[in-house]
Amino acid sequence: MATYALTINERSNSGKALIEYLEALKLDLQLLPKVRLRKSSYERSMDDIKHGCIEKFASADEMCDSLGI
């Protein structure tokens, strides 16, 4: 017996139809929890702050001096 994992968009008409078809075949369906593949931009920026990847400057002139501009 083989096990297959499918990702189906339940909101689309074709996704709903496919799920109904698979249920009509009386297959053993298991719904897995949704997995986020990427962090949001807010989460990535908060990670940058936590890991010290952000520099703070008092003014734009101070930033330009630090960057050698």
N, C-alpha and C positions, 0 to 999 in steps of 0.2 A: 504494500500500500504506500503510495507516494503522498507527500504533504506539500501543498502549494500555498504560498502567501501572495495575496493580491491586494493592491491598493485600488479601491473603488470610490469614486466621488458619489456619495449617497444623495447629494442634492440635485444632480443632473437627472434628466429623464432616462437616459440610457443606463446610468448607474442604478437607478431604482428598478428598471426593467431587468437588469442582470441579476440583482439580488433576488427579486421575485422568482426569476427562472431557476436560480440555484436552490432556493428554498422549495420550489415545486418539485425538484429532483430529489428532495429529501436528503440533501447532503448535510454533513455535520459542519456547520459554519460557526466559527468563533470570531467574535469581534475583538480586536486587539485595541489597547488604548492608543490614542493618537500620539505620535512621536514628532516633536518639532525637530526639524533638521538644522535650522539656524537660529541663533539668538537674534533678538530684535536689536536695532541700532542703539536703543537706550541701554539694553543689557550689555552690549559690547563697550559702550562708552563708560558705563559704571565699572566694568572690569578693568578698563584702561586706567581709571582713577585709582582703583584699589591696588593695582600693580605698579603705580608710580610712573606711568607712561605720559603723564600730563605735566606740563610746566605752566606755572602761573606767573604773570608779569603785571607790574603796576601800571604800565602804560605801553602804548604801541611803540614808542621810541626805545624803551627797554627791550622789547621783543626784537626789534630790528637790530639793536646792538648785539644781542645774544646770538642772533642768526648770522651776523656779519654782513648785514645788508647796508 
